[in-house]
């Protein structure tokens, strides 16, 4: 489940909203034309996932560290 106001921020870009997040994931996965061109043969290495604790009845920020 993803919150409707999900945000994604890294040194190169910042996105907000489920639709923007989903489009970005599809591109990185090579499921769009641009993704196929830019990321052919690429891979993602996930280094860590932290956060996600329940704080005051809501899920706190989840932080991932990864390289492309």
Backbone as numpy.savetxt, mean C-alpha at the origin, in Angstrom:
# Nx Ny Nz CAx CAy CAz Cx Cy Cz
-10.32 -6.02 5.76 -11.17 -4.85 5.76 -10.27 -3.62 5.76
-10.61 -2.66 4.91 -9.85 -1.42 4.80 -10.79 -0.26 5.10
-10.31 0.66 5.93 -11.11 1.84 6.25 -11.32 2.69 5.00
-12.50 3.27 4.83 -12.76 4.09 3.64 -11.79 5.26 3.50
-11.23 5.73 4.62 -10.32 6.87 4.57 -8.86 6.44 4.68
-8.56 5.21 4.22 -7.20 4.69 4.27 -6.25 5.67 3.59
-5.05 5.81 4.15 -4.02 6.63 3.51 -2.77 5.79 3.32
-2.03 6.12 2.29 -0.77 5.47 1.99 0.23 6.59 1.71
1.34 6.56 2.42 2.35 7.60 2.24 3.72 6.94 2.21
4.50 7.32 1.23 5.90 6.93 1.19 6.69 8.10 0.62
8.00 7.99 0.49 8.78 9.13 0.01 8.43 9.60 -1.40
7.78 8.75 -2.20 7.48 9.11 -3.59 6.05 9.57 -3.83
5.11 9.12 -3.02 3.70 9.41 -3.29 2.87 9.38 -2.02
1.69 9.93 -2.12 0.73 9.88 -1.02 -0.66 9.69 -1.63
-1.40 8.72 -1.13 -2.72 8.40 -1.64 -3.72 8.38 -0.50
-4.98 8.67 -0.81 -6.02 8.51 0.20 -7.26 7.94 -0.45
-7.97 7.11 0.31 -9.18 6.48 -0.19 -8.92 5.09 -0.71
-9.91 4.23 -0.57 -9.79 2.83 -0.97 -9.53 2.69 -2.46
-10.23 3.46 -3.29 -10.07 3.33 -4.74 -8.65 3.67 -5.17
-8.09 4.75 -4.66 -6.72 5.13 -5.00 -5.73 4.07 -4.53
-5.94 3.56 -3.32 -5.07 2.53 -2.77 -5.13 1.27 -3.64
-6.33 0.84 -4.01 -6.51 -0.37 -4.82 -5.84 -0.20 -6.19
-6.01 0.97 -6.82 -5.37 1.22 -8.12 -3.86 1.16 -8.01
-3.30 1.69 -6.93 -1.86 1.66 -6.73 -1.36 0.22 -6.56
-2.08 -0.57 -5.78 -1.70 -1.97 -5.58 -1.79 -2.73 -6.91
-2.84 -2.48 -7.69 -2.97 -3.13 -8.99 -1.80 -2.77 -9.91
-1.37 -1.50 -9.89 -0.25 -1.08 -10.72 1.03 -1.78 -10.27
1.30 -1.78 -8.96 2.51 -2.42 -8.45 2.52 -3.92 -8.74
1.35 -4.53 -8.78 1.25 -5.97 -9.05 1.29 -6.28 -10.55
1.37 -5.24 -11.39 1.41 -5.47 -12.83 0.07 -5.80 -13.44
-1.02 -5.41 -12.77 -2.36 -5.69 -13.30 -2.91 -4.54 -14.14
-2.12 -3.48 -14.34 -2.52 -2.39 -15.24 -1.47 -2.29 -16.33
-1.79 -1.61 -17.43 -0.83 -1.45 -18.52 0.44 -0.76 -18.03
0.28 0.33 -17.26 1.45 1.03 -16.74 2.27 0.11 -15.83
1.59 -0.64 -15.00 2.30 -1.56 -14.11 3.06 -2.62 -14.87
2.47 -3.13 -15.94 3.14 -4.14 -16.76 4.40 -3.58 -17.38
4.35 -2.32 -17.82 5.51 -1.70 -18.45 6.58 -1.36 -17.42
6.18 -0.72 -16.32 7.14 -0.22 -15.34 7.72 -1.30 -14.43
6.91 -2.31 -14.10 7.33 -3.26 -13.07 7.48 -4.69 -13.57
7.65 -4.86 -14.88 7.86 -6.21 -15.41 9.11 -6.81 -14.81
8.98 -7.97 -14.23 10.11 -8.65 -13.63 10.49 -8.13 -12.25
9.75 -7.15 -11.73 10.06 -6.60 -10.41 9.45 -7.46 -9.31
9.88 -7.23 -8.12 9.32 -7.94 -6.97 9.34 -7.02 -5.76
8.54 -7.36 -4.77 8.48 -6.59 -3.53 8.98 -7.49 -2.40
9.94 -6.98 -1.63 10.42 -7.67 -0.44 9.86 -6.97 0.78
9.03 -7.67 1.54 8.45 -7.12 2.76 9.41 -7.39 3.91
9.84 -6.30 4.58 10.81 -6.42 5.67 10.14 -6.48 7.04
9.09 -5.67 7.22 8.42 -5.68 8.53 7.03 -5.07 8.43
6.19 -5.46 9.38 4.85 -4.89 9.55 4.71 -4.61 11.03
4.42 -3.36 11.39 4.24 -3.00 12.80 2.95 -2.22 12.96
2.53 -2.08 14.20 1.31 -1.33 14.49 0.09 -2.22 14.40
-1.05 -1.59 14.17 -2.29 -2.32 14.05 -2.97 -2.62 15.36
-2.45 -2.04 16.45 -3.07 -2.26 17.75 -4.43 -1.58 17.83
-5.31 -2.12 18.64 -6.60 -1.49 18.88 -6.41 -0.40 19.93
-6.71 0.84 19.56 -6.57 1.99 20.45 -7.89 2.74 20.45
-8.52 2.83 21.62 -9.80 3.53 21.75 -10.84 3.03 20.75
-10.87 1.71 20.56 -11.90 1.11 19.71 -11.63 1.16 18.23
-10.44 1.61 17.82 -10.10 1.61 16.39 -8.71 1.06 16.19
-8.45 0.61 14.97 -7.14 0.05 14.65 -6.17 1.20 14.40
-5.06 1.18 15.13 -4.02 2.20 14.97 -3.30 1.99 13.63
-2.49 2.95 13.26 -1.75 2.89 12.00 -0.96 1.59 11.87
-0.93 1.07 10.66 -0.10 -0.07 10.33 1.02 0.44 9.44
2.26 0.13 9.80 3.42 0.59 9.06 4.13 -0.61 8.47
4.38 -0.55 7.16 5.13 -1.61 6.51 6.43 -1.04 5.99
7.45 -1.86 6.00 8.75 -1.50 5.43 9.04 -2.53 4.34
9.27 -2.02 3.13 9.48 -2.92 2.01 10.36 -2.26 0.95
10.93 -3.05 0.09 11.69 -2.54 -1.05 11.13 -3.16 -2.33
11.22 -2.39 -3.38 10.73 -2.82 -4.69 11.91 -3.25 -5.52
